[in-house]
């Protein structure tokens, strides 16, 4: 069984390239936003059917919610630059 701590470290290393994070709060927020964006993008890739003729497993509302989340993440990333 994999502990939550191990999984969390794996995600951080996977999505930040193993870089250490500074104590700067905005750097931590940027790291969180990057990880969230990448995880949502991976969920989209994993759930997108191979053919447009196939029904998507996510509801239309969920797809719109994910798009809205990605938009909010992008907007906040631009604010932090």
N, C-alpha and C positions, 0 to 999 in steps of 0.2 A: 504494500500500500504506500502511495506517495503522499507525503505530508503537504499541507497547504503552503507551508514556508518554502519547500522545494519547488513547488509549482510556481509560486510567485517569483522566486529567483530565476527560474527558467524563462518565464515570460520577460522579465527585465533584461536578461542576457540576450534573449532572442530578438527583442525589439529595440534594444539600445546598443547592441553590439558589445555588451559587456562593459561599457564605459561606466566609470563611477559618476555619481551625481553630486553636484555641488550643494552646499548648504543653502544657496540662494533659493528662496521660495518660488520665484518665477521660473527658475530652472526646473524645479520639481514639478511645477504645474505643466511646463512644456513637455517634460518626460511623460507625465500622465496622459496628456492630450495625444502625443505621438503613439503611445501604446494603445489607447482607446481607438484611435483612427485605424491603426493597423489590424487590431482584432476585429473591428467591424468589417473592414475590407476583406479579411480572411473568411469571415462568416458568409459574406456575400458570395465570394468565390466558391466556397464549399456547398452552398445551397442553390446556386444557379444551375438550372437544368441544362443538359448538353444541347438540347434542341428547343427552339422557340415554340414548337408545337406542344411541348410538355407544359403542364401546369406547374407554376412555381410553388414550392412547399410552404413558403411564407405567405401570409395574407396580404392583401393590398395595403391595409392599414399599417401592418408591421413594416412593409417595404417603405412606405412614406415616413414612418417614424425613424427608421434607420437613416434615410436621406436627410431628414431634419437634424438628427444628431450629428451626422457628418458635416452639415452646413454650420451648425453651432460650433463644432470643434474647429473648423477652418477659420471661422470668424474670430474665435478667441486666439488662435495661433497668430493671426495677423495683428491682433491688438498687442500681443506680447513681444512682437519683433521690435 
